Amino acid sequence: KTCLIFSCLNMPLNGAIFNFQSFLAAILLLICSCAYLRTHWPKFIDRYKTGFSSVFWKSARIGERLSPIVSVCCIAMGFAILFR
């Protein structure tokens, strides 16, 4: 069973849980996606939401505030996936 996101990386769905590099790739994908969605649709990721949906707002905030660090991590992760 594979997920659409992880099928391009040739990883099974549970690969992100047990493989640390896959876990970091999934976290970076979440941060970048939430930051992108927040810039285009701010009502979709609202800071006043509670529970599980507040994780998306926190990820978007990390992506906005630490964007140079996140972009360097994305580039490094891309090279690590290409050359592994």
DAMO-V660118 format. One record per helix or strand. SS is the DSSP state (h for helix, s for strand). FROM is the first residue (numbers start at 0). TO is the last residue. Records with the same first field share a line. If there is no record, write none. Layout:
SS=FROM-TO, FROM-TO
This chain:
h=3-6, 14-17, 19-39, 50-64, 66-81
